[in-house]
Amino acid sequence: MEEMVEKDDVQGIIFKGYARLEWASYILLHFTEPAPARKWIADLSTRILSAGTSSRDQSTAIHIAFTCPGLAKLGLSAEELATFPREFTEGMVTEHRQRILGDCNEGEPARWIWGGPNDTIEIHAMLLVYALDNATMVELYFSEKILWEQAGIQSVHVMEAHFLPDGKEHFGFRDGISQPEIKFAGRDESSHEANHINPGEFLFGYKNEYEKYTYSPNISPENDPQNLLPPDKNFPQMKDLGRNGSMMVFRQLHQQVQAFWQFMQAHTDQAPSSIKNPLEYVASKMMGRWPNGAPLTKCPVEPLSEFEDCNDFGYAQKDFDGFSCPVGAHIRRVNPRDNFLRDSTGNPEKDIKKSQVFMKRFRVIRRGRPYGPPLAKSMLPQDILKTEDSGEDRGIFFMCFNSNIGRQFELIHQTWINNPKLAELYEDPDPIVGFPEMMENGAVSSFTMQAYPVRRKIENIPRFVWARGGGYFFMPGIKALQYLGSR
């Protein structure tokens, strides 16, 4: 039986991507004094757009998420913080996580713009501000700035994002097509059942795909005298601070746009002679979709417009061997769909069903946006190659929500993205965003395009994407936000 989700208590960005609100600002904040910061948070909680409120007629939206040091600054004790996930309390910048996430060489935290070990001011929170247009964004930003400054809160760093044409990222591929849907009672069923995920995979306080309640941060009842928080599902004697909240992963990822297409141009000889556009073909083989968003599994030879937004497909029945979409392609790695368990039972139908069940346990909701101007306004590869690169920073603010960072976000990186031996491959990490530890030591990175009778292989793939900042945040439910403001 599907659970009722208290959408009025969930911050709206978890459920909605705000496609209409094209402008976004992500403001990193530092609390100088706890008391005025708490008062500001209590006031802010009344302006948060909930998931239960329609965003269709909204011209703005505001949300907030906190770091572990930020919650400590607001007064949470060490004992209370210990109930949060270990990944959150330890932070993104540890030696172990650098290996998991591939944050080395150009992307090592010591070189980060923010969030790294060289930060001079501790980051306590991120304010997420969305607006319909630039004028509305400017007005909203400065009106909010007055309020946080009155509370003695300092803005550490401001990051601005804006959607690119046709929903594309800087390499020129449509992004954000494949998203899980939170399963709850009364929802509209707009996609395949395999894409409907229990709310506990993304929100604390609900059952996950193991039919268990993910461990949620909690507090003692005596620390909630106003009785703002519900009992914890796993520990009824405690109060659930996490309910209707989520763990937010945020990473600023720089993209080497021209270098990406120059590399593809140098390897167009790997495309069959019958292919009309070998440049896009090679890049699309690595991505798993054509620039217009059409999946290679549906249209392996050229992009077809009728499949631009297609998300209802699998690999096991029609593309098991990767002849259309290579086994090591980016989108196939991060979401293997029905091909997660490759021939594990000897029964193809059973493998498909088991794969779909397993995959529901490793999904994240992505809410990232590109930053920086496009290298070429058309975003066509031939124009990107002809344009002089001024060196201006551009990339994507990767943002995702999950209830278990280790089992979801970090596992995807360690086991699928940065694993060179995934699915019977040998030295093939993710060709778009992968950077396993072996490459730090000079090992070769390859990409294999399965084909008959002879596969094709591209070697010595350089790095196209690396981190320039990042952190793990807790985005509380609105009642929990009110609680934090009342402590």
N, C-alpha and C positions, 0 to 999 in steps of 0.2 A: 504494500500500500504506500502510495506516495505521500510524503510529508508536506504539511503546510509550512511555507517559508514566510517569516515575518518581514516582508519586503519593506515595510515602513520603517524598519529599524536597521536596514542595510544601506550603506552608502552606495549611491546609484551607479558609480563607475564600475562596480563589480558586475552588474547586470547589463550595462549599456556602454557602448563605445562612443556615444555622442557624435555621430557622423555629421550632424548639422552644425555642431559647434567646432568650426574648423581651426580655431586658434586655441593654444594651450600654453600655460606657464607653470613651471614646476619650481617652487620657491623653497630653498633649504633654509630652515630657521634654527636659531639658537636662543634658548630661554635663559635670560640673565637672572631672573628671580622667580621662584616657583609660584608664589601666591598670585601675582598679577597674571602670570601665564595661565594658571588654572582658571582664573576669572575670564580671560580672553577665550579659552577653550569652551567654557560653559556658554558664552555668548555665541561663539562660532557654531555650536551644535544646533542652534536654531536656524542657521542659514544653509546647512548641509542639504543637498538634494538627495532624497531617499530613492531607493529602487522602486518604491511603491508610487512615486509621483511621476506622471508622464513627462518626459523630456521633450515631447514633440513641439510644445509651444514655449519652451524655455530658451532664453537667449544667453543664459549663463549657468554655470554649475561650479560648486566649490566642494572640495574634499580634503581630508587631512589623514596623514599616517605618521607613526612615530618610530624612532629608533629605540633600541634598548637603553642607551644613555639618556634619551629624552624621557622615557618613562621613569627612570631612576630620578631624574631631576624633578619630575612632578610629584615624587614622594613614594613611589612603589618600593617596597623593601626588597632586599636581596632574596628573601624567602619567596616573595610573590613573583619576582622576575624569574626565579628558578622553575616556575611552572610553564614558562614559555618554551617554545622549541629551541633546542640547543643551537641550531643554525642561526637563529635570530640573536640569541644572547652572545654567541661567539663572534658574530659578524661575518661579512663577506670576505674580509681581508685576513685570512689565515694561510699559513703555508700549505695546509691540506687543501683548502678550497682554491687556491691558486692553481694547483695541479688539476683539480676537478674541472674548473672552468676555463683552463687554458690561459690564465692571466699571467703571462710571462713575456719576456722580451719587450716588444713595443707596448704590450698591454699590461705590464707589471704595475701593481698598485703604486709603487714609488713614483711613477710618471703620471698618475691620474690628476685630473683637474680638481676633483673633489672626491671625498670618501676614502682616500688613501691614507697611509701612515704619516704623510707630511702635512696633513690638514692642521692649520693653526687654531681653528675655532671648531669646537665639537658640534656636530650636527645632531639636533634633537627631534626635528620633524620635517616633513615635506608637506607644503600646502599645494594642492593641485587645483588650478583655476582654468576653467574652460569658457570660451565666449564665441558668439556667432561671427563676429568680425573684429578687426584690429582696433577700431575705435571703442567698441564695447569692452574689449580686453583692457585697454589702457585705462578706461574709466574705472573698471572693476578693480584692477590691480592697485591703483592709487587709493581708492576708497578703503580697501582692505589693509593697505600698507599703513595708513593713518592709525587704524585700530591696533595692529600688532605692535607698532612703535610706541603707542600710548601704554602698552603693557610691558614695555621695556624689552621686547623681543627683537632680536637682530636678524636681518636677512643675510645669510652667509653667501649664497650663490643663487642666481636666477637663470633658469633655462627656458628657452622659448621654442615652441614647436608649431608647425603649421602643415596641414595636409598638402600633399603634392597632387598634381592632376591625376585623375582616374584611379585614385586610391593606391598609387604606386609608391615603392620605396626608391632609394636613390639609384640602384642598379637598373631600375626601369621595369621591375616586375610588380604586378598587383599583389597587395599584401592583405593579410587579415581575413582571407576567405574561409579558412578552416578554423572554426571555433566550436568548442563544446557548448551544449545547452544545459543549463541547470534544470534538473528534473524536480518538479514540485507540483502539488495538487492544483488543478485549475489552469495550468499553463497551455499555451497554444503549441501544438506539436507541428513544427515546421521543418523537421529534418528526419533523417533515418534514425531508428531506435538506437542503433549503436552509438549515436552521437549524444544521447540523452544520459546525463551523468548525475548521480546522486549529489544533493547539495553539500554533503559533508566533505566532498573532495575539494571544495572551495570555501565553504563557510564553517566556522566552528559552531557546535551545538546541534548538528544534524548527522544522520548516518552517512558514512562514506560507502564506497563500492565493496568494502569488506563486510557491509552491514553492521559496522561498529561506529561508535562515536569517536572521532579523532580527539586525542587529548587536547583539552582547551586550557588556556591560562585561567587561573582561578584565584580567589582571595577568600579570606576568612569572613564569615557573616558579620562579626563585630566591626569589621572595617567598611561595612556598607550599612550605616545606621539609617539611611533614607530608603533602604530596601529597593534600590534601583535595578539590581541585577537578579536574574533568575538562578535557581539551583543548578549546579553542574551535573550534567547527565551521567558522567562517570563517577563523580564523587559528590553525592547529594548533600553531604554535610557542608560543602563549600559553595561559594557563589561563582557563577560563570562570567568571568570578565571578557571571555572571547566570543560569546554567542553573537552571531550575526556579523562577526568580524572575519578578517582574512589576513594571511601573510602576503605582503606585497614585495615582489622582487623588482628592483629598478636598476637598469644598467645603461650608461651612455656608451653606445657602440659607434666608433668611427668607421666609415666605409671608404675604401680606396677605389673610387668609382672608375676613373680612367684606366687605372692599372688592371682592374677586373676585365674591362672590354679589350684592352690591348692583349691580355693573355688569351682571351677567347679568339681574337683575330689571328693570333700566332698559331692556333691549333684548329683552324677551320678544315685542315686536311683530314681531320678525324671524322668529318661528316661524310656520309655516302654521297656519291656524285649526283644522285637523283634529288637531293635536298635543294629546295629553292633558295633558302636563306641559311647557309651553313654557319654564319656568325651567331644568329639567334639559336640555332639548333644545338650547338655545342654548349652554350650557356644554359639553355633550357634543360638539357640532359643533366647538368649539375644541379639545377634548381628543382626539377621535377614538374614544373609548370612552364608554359610559355609566358612571355611578358604580359599578354592579355589576361592571364590567369587560368587559361585552359590547361587541365592536367594532361601530361603525356600519355597516361594510361588510356585516356579517352581519344586522344588525337596525337599519335606518335610522330607523324610526318610533318604536319603543319598546324598552326593554331586555327581552331574553328570557333567562330563567335558564339555559337549556341552553347558552348561549354565554358564561357568566361567565368561564371560564378559557380561552377560545378563543384560540389563537395560530397556528392552521393556516389562514391565509387570505392572499389577495393582493388587489391592486388592479387589475391590468392587464386582466383579462378581464371582470370584472363591475362595476368602479367606476372605470374609466379617467378619466372626466371629473370625478370627485369629487362626484357627485350624492348619494351616501350619506355617505362620509367626505370632507370637503373636502380639496383638494390641500394646503392650508396648515395642516391640523390638526396638533397637536403630535406624535401618535404616527406620523403619516404622514411628517412631516419627518425625525424622528430615525431612522426605519427605513422607507424607501420600498419595501422588499420587492421584488416583481417588477416594480415600476413605476419603477425608478431611471432607466432609459433609455427615455424617452417617445418612441416612434415614431422611433427613431434609424436603423433599418434598413429600414423599410417592411414588415417581416415581423413580425407580432405575436408569434408563437411564438418566433422568434429573439430578439426584444427581451426577452421574459420570461426565457429561459435566460441571456442575457447579463447581465441585471439581477441575477439571483440569484447569478451568479458574481462580479460587481462588488461587490455588497452585502456579501459575506463579508469583504471587505477593510476594512470600516469599522465593525465591530461592537465593542462593549465589554461586559464583564461587570459588571453593576451589583450593588452590595451595600449600598446606602444604607439608612438608617432614619430615621423621623420623630423629631423632638424637640419637647418642650413638650406641655402638655395640649391636648386637642381643645377648640375654642371651644364646641362643644355636644356633649354625650356621645353623642347619637344620630348625629351627623355628617350629619344631613339638612339640606339647604339652608334649608328653611323655619325650622328651629330655629336655625341659625347666624344667620339674619337677625334673629331675635327676641332673641338673647342679647346682653347688654351686654359689649362687649369691654374687658377690663381693661388691655389693652396688653401682656400677657405675651408674650414672644418665643416663637414657634413656627415650625416649618419642617421641613426635611429635611437630614440629613447625607448629601449625595450622595457616593457612593464608587464608583469603577469601576476595573477592571483592564484593561490593554492593554499590548502590547509596544512600541508606537510612539505616543506621546502626540500628536505632530504629525499623523500620518496618520489617527488614530482619534479620540480625544477632541476635539482642537482643530479638526480638519476638520469634525466634526459641528456644532460651534458656529458656526464661521465661514461654512461653505458652506450649511448647512441651517437651523440655528436662527435665526441673526441675519441671514440673507439675505432682504431684503424682495422680491427679484425672483425667488425660487425658482419653478421650474416655470411660467413664463409669468405669474406674479403681478407686481404693480407696487410696492406699498408695504405688503407683508404679511409682517412677521417672524413668528416663532413667537408666537401669541397668549398662551401660558401663561408661557413663560420667556424669550422673546426680548427683546433690547434692543440693537439695532444702533447704531453710532456716529451715524447720522443723527438718532436720537431725542434724543441729547444736545444737538443743535443746534435742537431744537424741531420737527422734522419730524413729520408725522402718521403714526400707526401704524393700519393697517386689518386687517380680517379678511373674506375673501370666502367666501361660501357658494354654491358653484356650484349652479345650478338651471335648470330649463327652464320657461318660455321666458326668464325674467329672473332673473339672479343676485341675491343679497341681500348687502349689505355693511354691516359695522359699523365705525364710524370712531372715532378718538380713544381707542384702547384704552390705559388707564394701565398702569403697571408693577405686577405682582402678586408678583414674585419677584426678590430680589437677594441677592448674596453678603454675608456678614458675617465670612468667614474662609476660608482655603483654602491648599493647598500641593500640591506634587508630591513623591511619596515612592517609594522603592525598597523593595519587599518581597522579600527574598532567599529562596532555597531554604534548607532547613534545614542542609545541608552548608556552604553559603556563610555562614550564620549562625555555625556552628561555626568557620569560618575567621576571620570578623571577630572572634570572641572569643579567637582564638589569636594574633593579630598582635602 
